[in-house]
Every structure is written in structure tokens, then in C-alpha cells.
Amino acid sequence: MKAVGLIVEYNPFHHGHAYHVNKAKEITGAEIAIAAMSGNFLQRGEPALISKWTRTEMALRGGIDLVFELPYTFAVQKADTFANGALSLLSAAECDYICFGSESGNIEAFYQTYNFLKNNKHKYNESVQTFIKLGNSYPKAMSLAYQELGPASNLLDLSKPNNILGFQYVRAAIEKQLPIKMTTITRKDAGYHDEFFASPSIASATSIRKALFTLPEDLSAVQPYIPNQTYDLLLQYREQFGAFHSWDMYWDYLQFILLRTNANQLKAIYEIEEGMENRILSNIKTSQSFTHLMGALKTKRYTWTRLQRVLTHILTGTTKDEMKMLKERVTYLRLLGMTEKGRLYLNRLKKTCPLTIVTKRASFNSPQIDIDSRAAELYTIGLPTNSRQFALQQEYYQKPIYLK
């Protein structure tokens, strides 16, 4: 069976995602779609709206056949590290193709851009450092350095978020010499960061989440933009756990951690650099909310996303030493869910996969999965007491979801 890999968050699964799944199978001829899906905390340093288990069920009902969890050590990371982890996972799952959405929609442009930057590597890297010294964030410095090289019209626009991620996927595949064919489809109708609905049926996950938090008691505003099964699962999650997850849910606990932490302890946390620890500690006592703290911390150099990731690492207690050892490659495949076709593929994969396939957390231990579980435990902190214990138990005893 041919398999196509998708790198996803599904926060939540919507019509645009369904289009991606169907189109990926269509253009590759793959019978199986495999998702490398972020766990309970995401690439932009946010808690997922709903748990990885509910998002897994959404994925399976939306056309995905196997869902593997992308470990925290890659999921909550800058684009290149995120891409390296996702590619190593999907390679271990023996995918024949990877299909990603992009603003470009032209896979050749990704390879041409890679070669262009490779041929101008020295000048590009020097320019990146120059723009950083001028006070720009690393992503902004890369974008400015790229533009300074004067890319031709047939190359990528690397100011677009999906093009940036897609470029890192292609780069990782080339540099790891993976036997995977890369494909891309044009992102449909809604932009990645769009905050408002601009189409009758396709909306960004960002705009859907904004609508859900604006009127949490009324999900009807998002109903046209999500499959019926996503709508039903959102209702079920809210009924079972009382709320959707956002940073506001974790504010009290984050403040508690920081009030008990000194600068030297904070310097050990992953992504804390260049006096950032002092900036955080000097603002925590006067900040009245998570948004207030973020507004006080944000500078030209420290992007909102970078700061959110830092605060996520503080919340989960993730250190530089841990990440140094564990961010090179995925060391296991944790199965979250499967369809019947996925189960048949998995039976074959078990015979050849170079990594342990984990179907029950309680029976497997490794330093990398320990961080996943710590993050999963912290994810439950904001839930009502009567539902928190169930969510904690899920991490260790939930069997992979099986959709027949």
C-alpha cells in the first residue's frame, strides 16, 4: 500500500483540512494517509484547543488512516526543528510521499529556492547575522536576508507561513537524503493567520478558534466551516471537560511557577537567551493576565510566537539540557489512532519499522516520551477537578482510537 504523509495540528479539523487529505491521496495515488500530529502543545507555543485524542478522532473521521504523535521535542519548535522531527517520523512510518499545503502550490519552486540559497549560503548567513544585530527576530532576519539576495520571480515568497514551513520540509528531505517524494497543493481560500471568515465554507483554524472563544456557548458560528463530525466532537469535548483550552486557562499556574523561580533557574529553560529571564521576571509581578504579560515582553527581536514557546517550556519545565539530547530525531512512533485500512498497514509496518511503535504509554519509557507525558499532564491543569483525573489517566492508559 502506498502511503502519503501529512504534517498537521488539526486545531480543529476543518473543511480545508478535509480538502488537503482528499487531494493528497488523489495526486499521489496513495491508499493510506498518515498524519504526524502535534500533541497537546503546538508549534506556535499554544495549548491545543482540544486534546490530542479528540483531534485524532476528528482526523480519522476526516480521511486520515493512521495518526502518530509528533513528540513535544519537535512539536513546540521553530520551523526547521519542527520539520526535521516530522520528516523523521514520516520516514520511519515508511511514507512514499509527503504532501503539504503552501501559498505557492508549485513543488519545483521549493527545490529551486533550496538550490538558490545553497549557492548563496555564505552571503545569506552573513546577511542574517547583520539583520539580527540590527534588532530583528531570527525569522524576520531570514526573510530580509533572502529578499536582499534578490530572488527571481520563479522562487518562493518566504514571507508566507506555509511556504516557510514547506521549504523546511523540502530542506529536511534533501539533507536527510530521505527516499520520499515531496508534493504540495495550493492552500485554499483562507490564509493561515486569517482571523475572520472570508469564505462561505473554508476558514483558517485561527478564525475558527477566535469565533469559539468569542461565543463559547454558541458553536453555530463555526458550523459552516467544519465537518459535522468535528462539530459534534467539539460539543462533546465542551460538555465533558467544561471548556476549550487557551493560554488563559494556564495563567494562574504559569504565574505561580515564575514567582517561585529565580533567574538562574529560568536560564536553564529551553529557548531562554540573552537576559530574557530578567525581562520575564521583572514583568510577571505586574502583569494581570497572559495577554498583558505577552504585551510587556514582546519586542522587535522577540516575536509573539517565540515568546509563547518560551512560556510553554517554562510551564512544562523543559530544559536546554533535555532538548540538546533529544531534538535530533524521533526515537519512537506513538500511535494515537487508526482506521481499518490503517490497521492493515500497521501490521506490515511493525515488521520493518526501525522504531518501537508505542500503542500503550504505560508500557513504554524513554526520555523523549517522558517530556510528552509531562506536557500532557500539565495540559490538564486548567480543567475542572472532576474531569482532570480522567484526562490524566488518558495519557497512560488510553488505547489508540480504532475507527472501523
N, C-alpha and C positions, 0 to 999 in steps of 0.2 A: 504493500500500500504506500503510495506517495503521500508525504506529509508536508504541509506548509505551516511555518511558524509565524505567530503574531506576538508582538510585544505590547502589552496592554496594562491598563489600570481599571477600566470599566467602572468609573466613579461618577454616575452609574452607567450601565449599559444602555445605549440609546439607538435610534434608527441609523445614525451614521456608523456606529459600530457594526450593526447588522449588515449594512451595505459592504463594509470592509471585509467581513467574514465571507460573505457570499462571493464577492468579486475576487478575493484571494483564491478561493477554490476554483472559480471559473477560469481565471487567467493562467493558473499553474496546472490545472487538471488534477489537483490533489484530492484524494478521497478523505483525508484526515486533516483537521485544523487543530494545531497545538498552540496553546497560549502560555507564554511566560508572563505571569501576572503578579504585580506588586502585592505585598501583603497588606497589613493594616496601616502602614505609613507609606507615603508616596514620594515621588521624585522631587516635587516642589516643596517638600518639608511640611506636609499637611497630613492629619489623620484622614483616612478614607471615610467617606460619608456613611458607609455601612461596612460590615465585617467582610473579610475575605471569603467567608463561607457563603454568605448571601450573594456576593458578586460572582462567585464560582457558579452558583445555580443559575444566575442570570446569563452567564456565558454559555453554559451547556444548553440552556433553552434557546439561546440565540444562534446556535450553529457550531460552537466550539466542541471538539470531541475529547480533548484532554487539557486539563488545567494544572500547571505546575507553578508553585510559588517561587517568585524571584526573591532570593534572600535579601533581608534588610541591608546587608553589607553592600549591595548593588542598587537596591530599590530607592534608597534615600541618598542619592549621589548626584554629582554633576554629570553632564551628558556623556562624556567619554567613558567614565567608570560604569555608569548605568548600562551603556551599550555593550561594554566588554562582558559584563555579567549576563545580560540577556542573550548575547550571541553564544557564550559558552554553555548556557543552559540548553538552548535550542539545538546546538550542535550535539550535545550529549544525548538529547532526545531523538537524534538522527533525522532531523528535518531535511528534506530535499530542497526546500525553498524557504525564504523569509519574505513576507510581503508587508510593507509599511505604507502608511498614508503620508503624503507630503503635499506642500503647496506646488511643487514642481510637477510631479507626475511623470517625470522622464528619468528613468534609471541611468541612462548614459550620461546625463548631466552630473550625476553623483560621482561617477568614475572619472570624468573629465576634470571635475573640481578637485578630486583627490590628487590626480597627477599634476595639476597646476600648482597646488600647494606643496606637493613633494618637490617639484622642480624649483620652487621659490622658498624652500624651507628656511634657509638661513636669514634671508631678508624678512620673511614673515615673523619668525620668532623674535628677531631684534625689534621689529615694529610693535609686537605685542607688549614686550617689556617696556618700551618707550611710553606707550599709552597707559600702561598700569602706573608707571611713575608719575604720570600726569593726573592720577587720581581716579582713573576709570576702573570699573569692575573687570574681572577677568573675561566674562562673556562679551562685554562691551568693547574691551581692548581687542579681542579676537576679531570682532566684526569690523572695527575701524581699521585694523591692520590688513584685513582681507580687502576692504574697499580701496585702501591705499595702493595695493598691488595692481589695481585696475583690471578686475576680472572681465573677460569677454562676455557678450550677451548670451552665449550658449552655456555659461556656467551658472551655478546655483546662486540664488539670493539667500545668503546665510544670515539674514536678519529675521527670517521666518522660523518660528519654533519647530515645526515639523520637518523642515528642510535641515535644520541644525541636528536634530536627533537622527534623522535618516542618514545624514552624512557620517555621523559617528557609527551607525550600524555598518555602513559600507566600509568605512575605515577599519573597523574591528575585523570584519570578514576577510579583508585583504591581508591585514597584518598578521592575523592568526592563521592565514592560509587555510581557511575552512572550505570544505567541499560543498558549499551551499550556494545556490543561485539566488541573487537578490532581485527583488521586484518591488515596484511601487505603484500606487494608484493615487490619483489626484484627490486631495481632501475635498469633500463635498459640501457646498453651501456655507457652512458655518466655520468661522475661524476658531483656532484653538483657545484663544483668550476672550472671545466674544462674551459679553456679559448680558446681552439682551437677545431675545428671539428675533431673528431676521428672516425666517423661512417658515412656511406652513407646517413642515414636518421634520426638518433637520435642524438641530440646535447643538451647540457645544455643551460639554459636560459642565463647564464653568457657569453658563447661563442657567442650566437646569438646577445646579446646586444653589445658585443665588435665589431662584424662584422658590425652592424648597425652604430655604431659611427665612425668606421674606414672609411667607404664609405657611408655616409648618403644619398647621391644622387642615389645610386645604391643598391637596395634591392635584386638583383638576387643572391647574395652570400648566403643569408639565406633561399631562396625559397625551397631548398630540405628538410629543417628541420622543416618546419611549414606547417600546413594545408592551403589549398587555401584560406579559409575564413580569416585566420589570416593574410596572405599576403595582401589580398585586404583591410582589415581593417587598417593595418599599412600604406598602401599607402594613404588611405582616411584620416587618422589622420594627416599624414605629410602634405598633401595638405591643410587640413582645419586649422591646428594650426601652420604650418611652421617648426616644429622641434619635435624631441623626447626629453623627459626630462632627464636631468642628473644634477649632482651637479654643473657643470659649469654654468648652467642656473641661479643658485641662488647665485653665488659667490658675486656679487656686493651688493645684498641686505643683505646677511649674514655679509659682511664686514661693511656695514653701521650700522647694529644693534650693532655689537660688538664695533665699535668706539664710540657709544653713550651709552655704558653700563659700569658701574663700577663693581668692584669686588664683592661688597655686593649684588648688583642686580643679578649678574651672579650666586652667590652661591645659590640663590633661585630656579634656574633651575633644573629640574629633571635630575638625574644621575651625576650632578656635585659634586665631592667629593675630599677631601684631597688636597686642593690647586690647583686643576685642573683649577680653574678660573684664577689664576695668570699666569699659563702656557699659557692659551689661549690668554689672553690679552697682554702678552709680545711678542707673535708671530704674532698677527693679523696685526700690522703696517708694518711688514717687509715681509709678505707673498704676493706673486704676483698672486696666484691662489688657488683654493680649494685644489688641489693636493699638492701644495707647503706647505700650512698650515698643511695638514694631515701629511706630511713627517716630519715637525717640531714637531708635537705633539706626534707622535707615540713613544711609549716606550715598553719595555718588559711587563710592567704591564698594559698599556692601549692599547688594541687591536684596529686595524683599525675599526672593526665593532662597538665596544663600543664608540669610538670617533665619528664615523658618527652618531650614535644615539644621542649623546650629542649635536652635532651641529644641528641635526634635531629638537631637543627640544628647542634649542636657536632660531632657525628660526621660529618655531611655538609658541614660548613663553610659553611652557608647564612647569609648576612649580611642585616642590615637594609636595606642599600642595594639588594641584589638583589631582595628581596621588595617593596620600595617601588615598584619599576618594573614588577614582573611579576604582582602579585596582583589586578589589576583585572579581567582577563578571560582566558579560554583563547585562545591565539593559533594553535593548530593542532589537528588531530584525529589522534592516533596510533592506528592500527588494530592491535589485538592478535590479533583472531580473528574468524571469520565462518563461518556455515553457508551452504548453497547459497541459501536464501532471503535471507540477509543479503547475499550477493554481488550478487544481483539488485537489492536496494535500494541498495546502494553504487554500482552503475553509474549509477543515476539521481541519487543524491546528488552525485556528482562534478560533474555538470553545473550544479548550482545552489548548492553549499555555498560560503559566503563565506570559509572557511578552507582551508588546504592540508591534504589528507589524507595522512598520512605512513604509508607501508607498509614503508619500509626506513630505519632510523635513520641508517645510514652516508651516505645521500644527502641528508640534510636537516639544517640547522643553524639554531638560534635560541637566544637567551639562556635562554628558558624550558625548552626541551628539554635544554639543556646541564646544567641542575640535575637533571633526571630521570636523565640518564645518570651523573652524578656519584654520585647516590644509588644507582643500580643497581650501580655499581662497588663502592661501599662495602658494599652488601648481600652481596657475595660474600666479604668479608674473612674471615668465620668458617668458611668451607667448607674441607675438606681440600684440600691443594695440587693433588692430581691431578684434582679436579673444578672447581677455581676458574677455571681458564683457559677451560673450556667455558662456564661461566656468564657470564664477562666477554664472550666473543665473542657470546653470545646477544643482548646488549643492542644490538649494532650490526648483526648480520647475520641474526638470526632473522627469517624471513618470517612474516607473520600466519598463525596456525593456521587451516587450512581444513578444516571438518568437512562432508563431502559427505552 
